[in-house]
């Protein structure tokens, strides 16, 4: 072999060896805990819920899965455990749609939990791309196929997180790691799974959740009424509901599904009443259908908190027209535990009628600013 | 298809290389046709809807060129044929690249309600320019008759098709005609791989690595003084490592096929003046603008005032070549003004005393660099008003955050500054000499193992750093 040929061989060999070493480091450290729970080092968690959930499903010990959107993402798993006497894992994803939720839930159900607690919003059923076209969900990490495993191990991003975890083991470098995390160079910044995506303890809740903020959000929709109706298509919603919810529930008859419609502020529906009545009609019609369909499934219990007037009419509970405070998180959990607002199988749409009356009766000028 | 993707590195490139050398044993033409077809396949992977446009452009320009080269036309007719060719190219470019911009401006001025939304074919600016140069040279009588496969390969050659370097037919076609290039050469393949590795590392590790800092200035939040500077500097380095990384990869890939591409970068941030900067940054575009725009406009042949006018026109059009937006026009105009000032200083400015030359050079590098950074703000910003806002923050040191995050970002910026100012560039590392068709001399020296193993590690990190959604910035142009 010529000298150039030998050099070419050496070059490719060293390149391949470096490649394999990086993959080995990623396998041993395994920052996402895809292969095993962290035992060699304190586990770190990423705020990127769509990625982190793949690791949580494989590394956590649980008998209950909690899923939902941004309305569920601030819950603490410990609060769910205390209220319902279960061992839960939180897989809520901000801004998620029914395709994403169904996909993640399906992956979690393969671990054979006994119960699913599902925070369900009507807007998750708006048309969404198939999961493999969704660039925010690393679907192959959940599937753990060749593409997923190689994508995880043969990745500089994973190697950076592996090195980040090693850096954090050295106390003097902890601040460096914190700075790297604040610049998004390290994604696995949280050391506590229970704190993941929750409101930090040092935040004054009254400045976040108050009537002024809620009213501001209502005023925004008043100025941008087209945004209220955006994406609502009854037929598409029904298709998504049947495909992503009903078929999933039917596939796991031994699992108890506790589904709840969260307590949005009354202003959510009032904004529709005043600026997009057609959207309100779609939502009421769709949720009536959903409640009737759920009533036919023996392994489903539904709680409809949208008419929980004591919560929804107190605008100090909200950050905007839909997002409620952590205090309401706990209240919702206690009501689920007590069976409040449980939908009656024989008259599943009573809560919808109550909500309709509340929305019709509400006077926006009665709000104290 | 992207150079920084697994399918390209592990599938497309090896297959095309094997096919090229296998066909090279059978003759001189088959590998050229193979490479042209492979280039079309490369283009069609992500731009299949524009393959016909590319083929039509090649056929149109080849026929116009043929008329200019082979037919003995009278001067008036020759000029008319050239005009048809150039205008035809510019009309197509104008429709795809500038119609939307024009409609938006007309709408803003006269409320016409007209909107035009046309998808930009990737690489159209590059293949239009290479072919205009071909037509102009054919008109000037500087072109021999080329065979269609060689011409088609010259336009479509995949290492350069998407984002340059802008090739010159006189440089490339004779290389495509050489029989020796069709035989595998382990030395050229090794050198090509090393240059590709450096380019890939620049892209996936350095450019993509500093990208998060860019948001400090160009993100949704209003930046402070330090954040605005960090963001602007981060973009300055990101753009350099992104585009020069792409150019290195193009040169490296081409070298594996035995073809030497022209250099596109020569440590531009080490420039001691704006004139020097444009001899080092996107060199093939600068040469094109000089030869086919600035000189035909009159260059410096009609006095100083007209020279400055020609400079401004050239740089304004150069700015708009990058994209149909006022931000690019502002960037071009700013560089036009810089060049005018630079030429005026050379003519009227005082000479530097010999003992201050070193100090003056350092000052010149800093001044040139800061001027370039200021111009990049327009290049990167979403609108001219947003650029002005960021520049106003960069000029207001009273609003300072300088928290732990910003201090850490500054360390990052210093490391990148060290790389662009003090590290040798790729051609220096590899001894790449385009005009003499030589490369790899440093591999024969004592430090060879360090170079070999260091770049092998860079290849590994470059491949590990491949992200799914990381396009090259210059793909948009």
Interface residues (C-beta under 8 A of the other chain):
Chain A: X2 X4 X5 X7 X8 X10 X11 X12 X13 X14 X15 X16 X17 X18 X19 X22 X135 X154 X155 X156 X157 X159 X175 X176 X178 X179 X180 X182 X183 X184 X185
Chain B: X185 X186 X187 X189 X190 X193 X194 X197 X204 X205 X212 X213 X404 X405 X407 X408 X409 X443 X448 X452 X453 X455 X456 X457 X459 X460 X461 X463 X464 X465 X467 X468 X469
